[in-house]
């Protein structure tokens, strides 16, 4: 009897070819299954391939009587009750490698947009309220500015590579210092978090979301930043205290922010939408045609390798 795999969301037809050739796959005909549908279907499934925006909680895990692996589509896995899955001897995997470059691209694009006020100028032109002149539409540049990277893993380093090419200076903070050869590669200097915030012209948040990083960037830390500094967040929404950020933006504590993630997605506070010193993106760090297929392929391969032998990207 073939193993049975439940896939929570339909993507492009080619996304799941590798796993459909091996196993009995249950895929929604349109968009995604609801939680109640999954609870009904998962009872005799050996694996589930879940999207990063779908919550796999105790109720779903308990319903999976034969469940042995949860393969998450995405680098993050805070949508899964990891501790409970471990207690049930269920392996959880993710797809970290393929998300590095697209996430770094978006983070750097948001940074450039925010600091050079590209979206703001676009809005002014469309409203026919733009002013023309030598001293109008002034923004800031990135060259020779200090970029502080909070979380200097693969994505943080990919952002650093782009920033160095633009003439920026790199400081970083992470739980552990990276090897000296990596620091030398980017001429990067490790700083404690408050020191990083105090010297950076732009701060890019790229740390994983954990209980320790919840509201890591709070009002107290925002006040440590320069008043003309900018914050970029492409990690997870709750790493930044959203209410504190809104207060800081409204009161000139920092100059602006660019966000791809939010605390209560897909809800975005109206205050953020109304502020002109904010650039917003709909959690689109990995949203390219190529990468969506690559992520699906990697998530499928984790399941195949788990059952047939091979390397998996295990997170628990």
MIDO-640231 format. One line per 5 residues: number of its first residue (from 1); for each residue y, x, z of C-alpha. Coordinates in Angstrom, 3 decimals, m for minus. Layout:
NUM) Y,X,Z  ... $
END
This chain:
1) 0.000,0.000,0.000  3.421,1.313,m0.961  5.928,2.104,1.744  8.730,m0.436,1.948  12.397,0.579,1.955 $
6) 15.280,m1.765,2.769  18.579,m0.821,1.105  21.575,m2.602,2.608  23.937,m2.487,m0.373  23.685,m2.623,m4.148 $
11) 25.340,0.265,m5.959  25.051,1.412,m9.569  21.580,0.755,m11.061  20.895,4.489,m11.438  21.719,5.214,m7.793 $
16) 18.262,4.339,m6.472  16.020,5.327,m9.378  14.334,8.196,m7.503  13.175,6.014,m4.637  12.326,2.923,m6.702 $
21) 9.816,4.996,m8.647  7.925,5.740,m5.417  8.331,2.863,m2.979  8.729,m0.881,m2.785  12.517,m1.218,m2.481 $
26) 14.382,m4.309,m1.338  17.937,m4.264,m2.723  20.491,m7.088,m2.637  21.197,m8.607,m6.040  24.907,m8.672,m5.308 $
31) 26.985,m6.601,m2.888  25.132,m6.365,0.461  22.731,m8.093,2.838  24.125,m9.786,5.939  22.945,m8.743,9.386 $
36) 20.822,m11.879,9.756  19.178,m11.243,6.379  18.384,m7.671,7.367  16.820,m8.770,10.666  14.540,m11.109,8.722 $
41) 13.623,m8.540,6.058  13.240,m5.361,8.116  10.214,m6.479,10.132  7.722,m4.770,7.812  9.940,m2.011,6.391 $
46) 9.229,1.687,6.904  12.760,2.851,6.153  16.289,1.534,5.862  19.040,3.074,3.765  22.279,1.986,5.409 $
51) 25.901,2.236,4.315  28.426,4.023,6.554  30.290,0.721,7.063  27.220,m1.261,8.185  26.363,m1.285,11.893 $
56) 22.744,m0.549,12.794  22.480,m1.744,16.387  19.692,m2.361,18.884  18.981,m5.814,17.477  18.291,m4.467,13.991 $
61) 16.338,m1.486,15.314  14.157,m3.743,17.478  13.466,m5.983,14.505  12.129,m3.000,12.540  8.570,m3.005,13.881 $
66) 7.459,m0.325,11.394  10.784,1.454,11.049  10.497,5.257,11.065  13.711,6.467,9.435  17.326,5.326,9.076 $
71) 18.907,7.147,6.149  22.672,6.772,6.392  24.806,6.813,3.270  27.707,8.993,4.488  28.485,12.031,6.594 $
76) 29.403,9.991,9.668  26.806,8.123,11.710  28.850,6.373,14.393  27.746,3.088,12.773  24.228,3.712,14.139 $
81) 23.025,3.480,17.729  21.683,7.046,17.653  20.552,7.101,21.281  18.496,3.921,20.943  16.993,5.042,17.641 $
86) 15.891,8.269,19.318  14.268,6.327,22.160  12.291,4.392,19.549  11.288,7.679,17.827  13.222,6.738,14.699 $
91) 14.744,9.603,12.730  18.360,9.258,11.559  19.696,11.248,8.600  23.023,11.516,6.792  24.485,12.986,3.577 $
96) 26.970,15.682,4.640  27.037,18.112,1.723  28.118,15.873,m1.143  31.155,14.490,0.716  32.857,17.840,1.327 $
101) 34.859,18.322,m1.863  35.982,14.718,m2.496  37.124,14.266,1.104  39.046,17.539,0.967  40.590,16.457,m2.350 $
106) 41.845,13.208,m0.866  43.114,14.868,2.329  45.089,17.394,0.326  46.318,14.680,m2.042  47.535,12.597,0.901 $
111) 49.242,15.654,2.342  51.069,16.422,m0.901  51.994,12.757,m1.381  53.359,12.411,2.151  55.312,15.653,2.362 $
116) 56.807,15.343,m1.153  57.351,11.561,m0.646  55.680,10.678,m3.948  54.553,7.156,m2.997  57.876,6.464,m1.302 $
121) 59.791,7.471,m4.440  57.452,5.332,m6.548  58.203,2.300,m4.370  61.951,2.907,m4.583  61.836,3.149,m8.370 $
126) 59.797,m0.038,m8.685  62.279,m1.863,m6.424  65.116,m0.416,m8.526  66.697,0.917,m5.350  66.311,4.633,m6.035 $
131) 69.422,6.807,m6.024  69.803,9.604,m8.554  71.527,12.879,m7.787  71.166,16.499,m6.783  71.153,15.682,m3.076 $
136) 69.151,12.466,m3.363  65.360,12.037,m2.989  64.999,15.233,m0.967  61.559,15.902,0.478  59.741,18.964,1.821 $
141) 57.355,21.478,0.309  54.010,22.920,1.384  54.529,26.555,0.412  54.867,28.862,3.454  54.286,25.945,5.860 $
146) 51.706,26.027,8.671  48.698,23.737,8.291  46.837,23.019,11.513  43.263,21.908,10.887  41.546,20.072,13.754 $
151) 37.830,20.465,13.050  37.091,23.526,10.927  33.719,22.577,9.505  32.881,22.343,5.819  35.553,19.757,5.035 $
156) 38.201,21.527,7.101  37.445,24.773,5.278  37.549,23.042,1.882  41.031,21.755,2.771  42.011,25.263,3.885 $
161) 40.956,26.656,0.501  43.300,24.233,m1.264  46.103,24.874,1.221  45.889,28.656,0.877  46.144,28.255,m2.903 $
166) 49.412,26.376,m2.267  50.795,29.159,m0.111  50.199,27.566,3.283  49.306,29.422,6.471  46.210,28.235,8.345 $
171) 45.627,27.713,12.043  42.627,25.785,13.280  40.975,24.303,16.317  37.287,23.558,16.735  34.820,23.457,19.575 $
176) 33.619,26.922,18.611  35.396,29.632,16.671  33.970,30.250,13.230  32.657,33.744,12.379  35.320,36.356,11.717 $
181) 34.469,36.611,8.012  35.377,32.925,7.570  38.648,33.407,9.462  39.422,36.386,7.230  38.612,34.382,4.100 $
186) 41.448,31.941,4.856  43.530,34.272,7.039  42.997,31.553,9.639  43.796,31.826,13.335  42.047,29.859,16.092 $
191) 44.368,28.137,18.571  43.816,25.747,21.445  44.678,22.209,20.418  48.094,21.944,22.061  49.184,25.301,20.647 $
196) 48.029,24.230,17.181  49.980,20.976,17.426  53.127,22.748,18.568  53.289,25.255,15.683  51.974,23.203,12.737 $
201) 54.145,21.652,10.050  51.192,19.542,8.949  48.156,18.603,11.070  44.940,17.546,9.310  42.340,15.796,11.499 $
206) 38.788,16.504,10.322  36.725,16.432,13.489  33.623,14.213,13.824  34.002,11.055,15.905  32.299,11.278,19.299 $
211) 33.036,10.062,22.812  34.817,13.388,23.349  37.071,12.978,20.299  37.958,9.325,20.911  41.786,9.218,20.899 $
216) 41.853,12.996,20.750  45.300,12.632,19.187  47.114,10.450,21.714  50.789,9.947,22.547  50.886,12.972,24.829 $
221) 49.592,15.190,22.037  51.805,13.601,19.394  54.763,14.541,21.574  53.613,18.182,21.433  54.041,18.162,17.645 $
226) 57.283,19.113,15.910  59.568,16.180,15.184  59.511,17.151,11.479  55.712,17.522,11.340  53.199,15.315,9.541 $
231) 49.753,14.016,10.535  46.854,13.506,8.102  43.683,11.694,9.205  40.621,11.509,6.960  38.010,11.754,9.748 $
236) 37.574,8.503,11.693  40.244,6.046,12.758  39.565,6.167,16.495  40.097,9.927,16.686  43.792,8.996,16.611 $
241) 45.245,6.475,19.056  46.689,4.064,16.488  49.155,2.361,18.863  50.448,5.744,20.000  50.797,6.871,16.389 $
246) 52.811,3.769,15.472  55.116,4.392,18.428  55.539,8.034,17.411  56.339,7.104,13.814  58.795,4.371,14.794 $
251) 60.644,6.614,17.243  60.897,9.854,15.306  58.409,11.763,17.459  56.785,12.960,14.213  58.060,12.726,10.636 $
256) 55.193,10.854,9.004  51.478,10.205,8.650  48.921,9.750,5.895  45.784,7.815,6.805  42.496,7.100,5.076 $
261) 40.821,5.688,8.209  41.762,3.141,10.859  40.611,2.013,14.281  39.683,m1.555,13.275  38.757,m1.274,9.595 $
266) 39.382,m3.099,7.371  42.307,m4.357,9.474  45.416,m2.212,9.199  48.257,m2.914,11.645  51.284,m4.480,9.986 $
271) 53.501,m1.840,11.578  51.778,0.886,9.573  52.095,m1.139,6.374  55.813,m1.684,6.926  56.718,1.932,7.718 $
276) 58.153,4.010,4.865  57.042,7.294,6.426  53.352,6.406,6.094  50.917,6.786,3.178  47.829,4.562,3.348 $
281) 44.445,4.841,1.636  41.464,2.422,2.032  38.804,4.813,3.454  38.391,6.258,m0.014  37.614,9.897,0.777 $
286) 34.313,9.809,m1.091  35.127,6.941,m3.436  34.495,8.447,m6.845  31.844,7.317,m9.329  30.158,10.718,m9.265 $
291) 30.056,11.057,m5.499  28.794,7.542,m4.806  25.782,8.303,m7.007  25.300,11.708,m5.386  25.456,10.191,m1.895 $
296) 22.896,7.536,m2.818  20.660,10.184,m4.327  20.915,12.329,m1.188  20.170,9.347,1.078  17.141,8.483,m1.063 $
301) 15.961,12.078,m1.024  16.109,12.160,2.778  13.644,9.238,2.834  11.388,10.805,0.197  11.349,14.171,1.965 $
306) 10.695,12.537,5.329  7.562,10.804,4.073  6.405,13.445,1.600  7.488,16.689,3.220  10.713,18.556,2.651 $
311) 14.116,19.247,4.138  16.093,16.358,5.615  19.606,16.179,7.022  18.617,15.009,10.509  21.281,14.013,13.048 $
316) 19.115,13.085,16.079 $
END
